[in-house]
């Protein structure tokens, strides 16, 4: 029987209950296989073998050799696929057909209605024909930050508002990044996911006027590598996998209608673009996605995801990576005439890829699978090659105990909506990330004596920001630019209307997003300046357009998703009002003093506020690491010194004498205006 006809029949027989509106596992279909799947899981427990010559409690991985040999070619090829599904409450009809006939090795759920919906979705996917017949589980993944979908330009409030990865990079705090990674993994685990997509380990773009997405982790390869380690560590603690994306680098380095290009000289790659991936590999990464990036200095002819020189030569041989290699998404590539997605999948597998990533589900995936099956039947692909790839995939699944994973709990998932820890940490990171990159004439912070009256305008977050400023300054007016949100342009009639109402304003705060075109926003700033107003620009999103604001008096950056700007306005308001988050930058080197002589410790030399730093190189004066500071005296509310010799002090600036020679550890703890407490240490050598 034709496989596509069989898919239609299979989809109707196995998945009709879902279409009829049932609930729970039965409502998602496969209910008749539930008991059988559970029995297979229990049998898998018994099949763990004792190591020859080892202790009785030492075990080896469950062997899939016999299972793999019993799979037909269709099942083998299907195991090599990672398919992104559609549907926010469950798979769409076409997806259900595909899952029944071509059960993939992994699936991605891109968006959900709410956390408890994930449990039903995951349960449905866990009980599938391949699990029932062969005991082979399916990997289920997502990107936590993408789950909430924006409606009317705003994201729903069911999922916790998460900081963008660029926000995390601007905050540049190892401790908060580690905590965020832990909460990411916990939330995904509670909802039943077995792997997370990202972070993307590719550096920010270097081409002029090119912007990256919200998932960019900035320009510092060391920070990106450290972040990869944190996310991997957190996922491992939950027996989850992490699919790192962006290899071989330069994922964001693309101009309109052209593929991304890695242009870094080969001699510099290990210290730049490859460094985050090498750190992830050294930390035990088991999944890396190779993108459709061109690296002409390595392979002039093929994109990385189809290149044996990059997949085998660089990732396997040079970086010594032994995990699963994923190529794709292939359906996001522009293919030459006469070259099908199936041809691309075959080429990727021959180049060394273990799995193929599909950005969308649909008939094109099934056709590609059929094309690969035909290649095996025609001898273009050896069955032994497919078996070796499936073996690596199943070993990876066994490593995280996927066969023994129980069903997620709907009540536990539903409680995620009321959890306060992730929103609280997200807000803390937002506060730490807000960056001031221009502040001429000390326009900031805003204050009653020098700034009033204040007007707030812009395309997003205006009402929220105005209310927060009004609580402190009282005399604050507002006017949103409604049309710009949809047209990405500030039109002349809007500018004329705003200017006519802004006379008398001493300070105007303008909130814009990265998508607003240059002409309108530059004219708006210029017209406000003609009125004699001081202009403070708040830019939300990727800061590639900083050069457009040269006439503004101050520029403040927040790196949030444009659909979730309101969640960042509290952090922006605190920064505008001089209540920004603190960071501590102690001296990097050991301090040398003489025993018996006084040394001055000044907390203000260690404190930095606002805490955020520009995480990417934009060009000109806007280089990575830039962050203009305020006077911190009013922000630091409490100081505590411990000098390492039993002596303490609560003075901002204090002289201290080390009586005896030796090495000491001095600790500074400060409490900020937002009641955050930070500590930093430095080593002191007291000599004769």
Protein Blocks (a to p, Z undefined) as FASTA:
>chain_A
ZZklmmmmmmmmmmmmmmnopahjllngjklmmmmmmmmmmmmmmmpccdehiafkbccd
ddfklmmmmpcfklmmmmmpccddehjkbccfklmmmmmmmccfbdcdfbdfblklmmmm
mmmmmmcfklmmnopacdddddfklmpcceehiacfkbccdddfklmmmnopaklmmmmm
mmmmmmmmmnopabdedjdfbdcdfbehiacdfkbgbjblklmmmmmmmmmmmmmmnopa
cddehiabjklmccehiacddfbdfklmmmmmmmmmmmmmmnopabdcddfbdcfklomk
bcfklcmklmmmmmmmmnopabdcdedjfklpccdehiafklmmmmmmmnopabdcdfbg
cjklmmmmmmmmmmmmnopacfklmmmmmmmmmmmmmmnommmpccddfklmmmmmmpck
lmmmmmmmmmmmpccfbdghhlaacdfklmpccddedjehklmmmmmmmmmnopacdddd
fklmmnopacfklmmmmmmmmgoiabdcddddfklcfklmmmmmmmmmmnopacdddded
jfklmmmmmmpmbdcddfbdfklmmmmmmmmmmmmnopaccdddddfbdcdddehiacdd
dfklmpccdfbdcfbdfbjjlcghiacdddfklmmmbdcddehnopacfbfbdcdddfbg
cddddddddddfkopacdddddddddZZ
